[in-house]
Amino acid sequence: MNSLSHLTPDELAMLLEGDMAHSDAALLAGELQEPLLNLLQRSDRVTLEAEVDNHRLRFPLTLHPTAEGAIEPHLAPPAIEELHGNHPRPWRLHEKIDLWAGPFRWQVLDLSEQGMLVDTGGFEPNPQHPLSALLCLTESRPLPLLGQWVRLARPPCGWALQFHMHESDQTALQQWLFERHQQNLRDKAPH
């Protein structure tokens, strides 16, 4: 699976939830003023940000020239934040997911791109020891992770685990979370 998705100007406009003016269409079709185009192509990071239903989605955006000289935007899966309260925090999916670590098979109670709440079934993890595990996502390959137990969380009863993954696995997780996030938004939309 390719982690970057090609967007046409119309698809990008749909993502931004608005009709594009002709000048916006020209801009997305690669008709940027030369200084701006050069700046964007040299940038270390360009991000498309959208706020929907008290969530902020930040899509890493790369611009690639075509053989015809136009610029094609490519978006990677977004980082998703909840905007409730005083400080944004990573969006968490509340869906039971298996976490396998050696002989242990635990349930993840909620999951974000950086951490999770794990029902350890009475097992008391040692925060001093890192955890090597497999995150078993529905309809996806298991993703290896290296985590650190952070604290006992109440309620619900479980342990908070921070983790990191190889970049390609992190991208796969972000894509999976984005798909679940979009499904949650569709499920909440009035019919």
Number of C-alpha atoms within 10 A of each C-alpha: 4 8 13 16 12 15 15 15 19 15 11 19 17 12 12 15 11 10 11 16 10 9 11 14 17 13 15 22 17 20 15 17 9 10 8 10 16 11 10 16 15 11 11 8 10 16 14 15 15 15 14 12 8 11 18 20 20 19 18 17 20 21 20 15 12 10 7 6 11 15 20 17 20 18 20 19 23 21 20 25 20 18 17 10 7 6 8 14 15 17 22 20 19 13 12 16 18 19 23 17 15 10 6 12 15 18 20 24 21 18 21 21 23 17 19 22 25 25 22 17 13 8 11 10 16 12 15 9 10 15 19 14 19 18 20 17 16 11 7 11 12 17 18 19 19 15 21 19 21 17 15 17 13 9 6 11 15 22 24 23 22 20 20 15 16 12 9 12 16 18 20 19 22 21 19 17 23 19 13 14 17 11 12 12 13 11 10 9 8 6 5
